[in-house]
Amino acid sequence: MSNITSPSPRASIWSRIGKVWIVVALILAAVAALDPPQAWPTVTFAANALLHTAPFIAFAVFAVAYLKATGAERLVAKVFEGNQVRMIAMAAAIGGLAPFCSCEVIPFIAAMLALGAPLGAVMAFWLASPLMDPAMFAITSGTLGWDFAVAKAVAAVGIGMFGGYATMLATRSILFADPLRERPQVGGCCGPKKPYEGAPVWRFWTQSDRRETFRATGMENAVFLLKWLTLAYVVEALMLEYVPADMVAGVLGGSGIGPIILGALVGAPAYLNGYAAVPLIDALLAQGMSNGAAMSFVIAGGVSCIPAAIAVWALVKPRVFVAYLAFAYVGAVLAGMAWQAIA
């Protein structure tokens, strides 16, 4: 049934312009009013950062649009078949590669659970999926370097395997007994009632509907990345200008385990999304944040951010959700310690 209630002009303008762009405008207006000499340097810093990242944004947009248009995500479903030990390893590895949006994770996992996929494999995929994908790898490598991007990808797979095998070993325990809230329903806002069937069509441009999917997905992701990275680079410029470097170095610097644990703990509430977090980490590293704390921050924040957490909360009981968060935080600290030793 259509909605006949007319939205207010204020709500309509807010919706059309976009909340993120309005926040960016308000931040720049505040800087111009409170510290006029810093206004133009903030704008130029964000513009130059976007220009530097542009090739990586373009690759990320193309990669995700191509995978969507071809239907390559259907291949992911095959990971949840066969031996459980192999299944968990593959689910963790593929979880870091599949470009699922936050609303797609729920119907995909619901479909896999409905088909009888073991919770261990699902847990592995859940933990790895929000941490890395082709777009995230491109943006991370362009800003923080290939070494950090590769290390984060390895950590994503490792944490997925850690949580998956731990869940498999404890499947018969009270913690994971009867884990689902209710019988999963296949389908969702991003897909049909029976998703992930059929073979991918690699030459997608031969079909008009797939060409439209490529165009729409490309535009959607381009706008998404542009708005969030613009906000992140503006915030990065302000952090570099106004946040004392010695304070950051004192709290999150050093080589001990303390900054790593703290990085994991503050990762969740400070997280905007995986893409916007990259420039923020870049600024914090420039101000003295330790390498280990940076890694634990992006790992813990990525897994516990709202879109990723909702996907888990929607399908499993609270005790399983708590286990999911525990795996994420323990894994984040271990990844931070490993990266601190290597870097």
N, C-alpha and C positions, 0 to 999 in steps of 0.2 A: 504494500500500500504506500503510495507516495506521501511525502511529508508536505502538507499545505501550509505549515507555519513558516512565515517569512523570517529569515535571520535578521538580526539587528545590523545596521550599517557598520557599527564598530566591529562586530564579529566577522562580517563579510570581508572587511578590509584586512583584519588580522589574518584571516584564512588565506586571502589571495596573496598577500605580500609574503607571508611565512614568518613564523615566530623567530627563527634563527636570524633572518635578515634584520628584523626589527631590533633584536638584541644587539647585533653588530652596530646598527645605526645609533642606538642609545649609548653604547659604550663609547663610540667615537665622539658623540655629542658631549658626553660627560668629560672626556679628555679635553676637548676643545674649550669647554667652559672653565674647567678647573686648572688646566695646565696647557694653555694655548701653544707654547713652543713645542710641545711633545705630540701634538695632533698630527701634523704632516709626517714626521718620522714614523709614527705608528702605521699610517696608511701605506707609506712606501715600503716599510718592512714587510707588511702582509702581502703587498703586491709582488715584491721581489721573491718572497718565499713561494707564492703560488706559481710564479713564472718558473722558478727552479723545479717545482714539483710537477709542472704541466705534462712532461712526457710520461711520467709514471701514472698520472691521473688518466691520460689518454689510453695507455695500455690496460689499466684496470677496467675502464669503462668498456673497451672493446672485448676484453676477455670474458667478462661477466655476460655481456650482451650475446656473444657468440655461443657460450654454453647454454644460455637460456633458449636461444632461437633453435639450436640443434636438438634440444632435449637430452643433452648429455647427462643431466642429473639422474636420468633413469638408470644409468649404469651403477649408481651408488647403491641401489636396492639389492644388487647381486652380492654386495659385501655381506649382507645379513643372511647368507645361506652357507650351510656346510658345518665343518668342525668349529666348535665354539672358541677354542684357543686361537685358531687362525682367524676366525671371525673378529675377535676383539682387536687383534693386531691390525687387521685391514680396516676395521671401523675407525680406529684412532688415526690411521694414516690418511684415509679418505676424508675424515672429518675436517682435516686441515686443508683440504683442497676444494671441497664442494662449496660453491658460492650460494648457499641458502640464505634467503632473507629471514628476518626474525619470525615472520608470520608463517613461513614455509616449513620451518623446523617442526612445528607442532603437528601439522597433518602428515608430514613425512614419518616422524617417529611414531605417531598414532597408527599409521599404516603398517609399519614394521612390527609393532607390538601386536596388532591385530592378526598379523600373519605368523605370530609365534616366535619372533626374534627374542633371544635371551636378554635379560636385563643388563648383563655384563657388557655385551656388545653395544647396547643402546647407551649405557653410561659412558663407554669409551668415545662414542660419537658425540654425545652431548658435551663432554669436557673439551674435546679438541675443536669442535666446529666453530665456536665463537672466537677462538683465538687466532685463527689464520685462515685466509682464503687467497685466491690470486690477487684480488684488489688490495687486500691488506698487506700482502707481501710486497707489492709494487710500491705502495705509499711508504711503508716502513723502511725498505731498502733505500728509497730516494732521500729520506730525511735522516735516518739513524745509521745507515750503512748496511751493506750486504751481510756483514758478519752478525749484526744484531738481528736482522730479519731471519737469517738461517737459524740462529740460535733459538729464536722464538718459535720457529716452525718445528724444530727438533723438540723443544720443550712441550709444545702443544701435543705432539704425537706421544711423547713420553708420559705426560700427565694423563692422556686418554688411556693408554695401556695400563698405567698404575691403577686408575680408578676402575677400569674394566675388569682386570684380573682380581683385584680386591673384592669387587662385587661378585664375581664368579665363585670365588672361594667361600664367600659368606652367604651364598644364595639361600641356603637352608636355615639361616639364622633368623631370629625374630625381626631384625632390622630390615631384611629384604623379603620377608614372607608376605605374600599378597600385596605387592607394592603399588598396584594401580588404584586410582581413585574410583574408576568405573571402567566398563568395557570401552576401549578406544574406538573413536569414530573416524573413519577415513574421510579425507577431504579437508577443505579449509578455504581461507580467503584467497589463497594464491593458486589453488589447483582444483581439478575435478574430483568427483567422488571416488574415482579409481585412478589415482595418479601413478606415474612411473611405470606405465605399461608401454610395450612396443620398443622399437629400436631407434636410436638417434638418427637424425637426418643431417649429415655433415654439410651437404650442399644446401643449406637452408634457403638460400636466395632463389631457389626454383619454386618456392611456395609463398604465395602472397601473405598468408597469415603468419608465417615464420619471419618474413621480412618485417612485418609490422611489429612482431614481438622483439626483434632485434632493435628496431628504431625506438620503440617505447621504452625498452629496458635500458638502452644506451642513454636516452635523454633523462630518464629517472635517476640513474646512477650518477650521471654527470652533474645534475643539479644537486643531488644529495652530497656528493663529495665536495663540490665547490662551496656550498653554504657552510658545511661543518668545518672544512679546512680554513675558510676565511675567518670564521669565529675563532678557531684555534690559533691561527697565526696572529690575530689581533691580541688575544689573551697572552700569547707568548711574548709579543713585543712589550706588553705592559709588565709582565713578570720580570723580564730582563731589566726593565727600567726601574721598577718600584720595589721588587722583593729583594731584600738584602741577601747577597750571595753567601755571606758568612752564616746567616741563619739557616739557609738550606743545607750548607755544608755541615753545620753543627748538628742538625737533626737527622738528615738522610745521607750524610757523607761517612767516610771511614770504611774500614775493611771488616768490621765485626758483623755478627749475625743480627745485632739490634736494628740497624737501618734496614736490613732486608725484611725482617719481621714487620717493622713499622710500614715499609713500603707496601707490603701485602695488605695490611690492615686498613691503610688509607686509600688503597687502590679502588675499592668499591664505591665509597661515597664521593670520591673526587673524579670518577670516570664519567665522561660525556658519552663517547662511543669509541670504538677501536681506532677510527681514523683521526678523530679530534685529539685523542690521547697522544698521538705520535709527536706533534709539535710541542705539546706540553712537556713531555719527557725530554725532548731536545733542549728546551729552556732549562729544565731542572738539572740536567747533566752539565750544562754550561755553567750553572751556579754552584756546582759541587756535589750533586747527588751521586751516590756510588752506583757503579754498574749493576751490582747485585740488587740494590733497591729498585732500580729502574726496571729490571726484568721482573721482579716479584710484583711490582706495581701493575704492569701491563697484563701479567698473567691473572692475578687475582681479580683485577678490575674487569677484564674481559669476560671471565666465566661468570662473575656475579652481577654483571650489568643487567638492567631491567629486562631488555628483550630476551637475553639468553636465559635468565632465571625464570621468566614467565613460561617459557617452553617446557621447563621441567616441572614447575609448580602446577601447571595445568593438567598434567597427566598422572603424577605419582603422589603418594601420600606424604605428609610432612616429614616423617622420619627418613624417607628416601631423599627428599629434598635437602635435609640437613646433611646427609651423607655426601651428597653432590657438592655442597659448599665446603665440607671438610676436606674432601679430596682436592678441591680447587686450591684451598689455602695451604695445605701441606705441600702440594705440588708446586705452588708458587714460591714458597720458601726454599724448597729444594732446588728449583730452577734458578732462583736468585743466587744461592750459594754456589752452584756449579758455574754460573756465568761470572760471578765475582772472581772465582779462582782462575777461570780461563782468561778473562779480559784484563 
